[in-house]
Amino acid sequence: MKKIVPFFIFNFFFLSFLSAQEENFENIRPKFEPYQRTIYQGESKKIEAILSNDSTMVWQDNTAELNKALDYIPKELPPPEVEKKRVVGWRIMIYRGRDRDEALAAKRKSYEIFPKHKVYYQYKTPSYKVKVGDFQNSDEYKGVLKRLKREFYEAVVVPDIINLVIINKKQEEKKEEEKKEKE
């Protein structure tokens, strides 16, 4: 014990001495100039193109068309009328257990396999559950279940309350569709 105390005292003073010295890195650090955006202030140039099958020269000034395309700002579309419902359906449970890391790994893997299907991650003491998809009928989940069974052999279909999104069309569009159907 008597030999250890001087060792710790020596290390304390030595480390405090090293940390007290300031180092100057100004000479070593690279220096960068601030970015200056260059703006072209000249006139448009004509493009000379030689066609492969023809030896004639073609002179074309595309600047106006390019500027129109670059300056085009699309009109904002009105958001579609969306109705969200919660209905009885099915989800595929790919993980149920107590390990949080395994549950998160299952969630990431399912996103890699099916990026368009929503993954639901739940924790209810003492277990984690990871479920995939919102399916209304068995035809919708059969293919997904078959693919998920390759990665998650314990995957099962469970009944659940699912999120259903219904996009309503405007009444005018509905009338037009009805007219087309009658004809």
Sequence and secondary structure as in RCSB ss.txt:
>XXXX:A:sequence
MKKIVPFFIFNFFFLSFLSAQEENFENIRPKFEPYQRTIYQGESKKIEAILSNDSTMVWQDNTAELNKALDYIPK
ELPPPEVEKKRVVGWRIMIYRGRDRDEALAAKRKSYEIFPKHKVYYQYKTPSYKVKVGDFQNSDEYKGVLKRLKR
EFYEAVVVPDIINLVIINKKQEEKKEEEKKEKE
>XXXX:A:secstr
 TTHHHHHHHHHHHHHHHHHS    TTTS            S    EEEE SS   EEEE  HHHHHHHHH    
     EEEEEEEEEEEEEEEEES HHHHHHHHHHHHHH TTS EEEEEETTEEEEEEEEESSHHHHHHHHHHHHH
H TT EEEEEEEEEEEEE  HHHHHHHHHHHH 
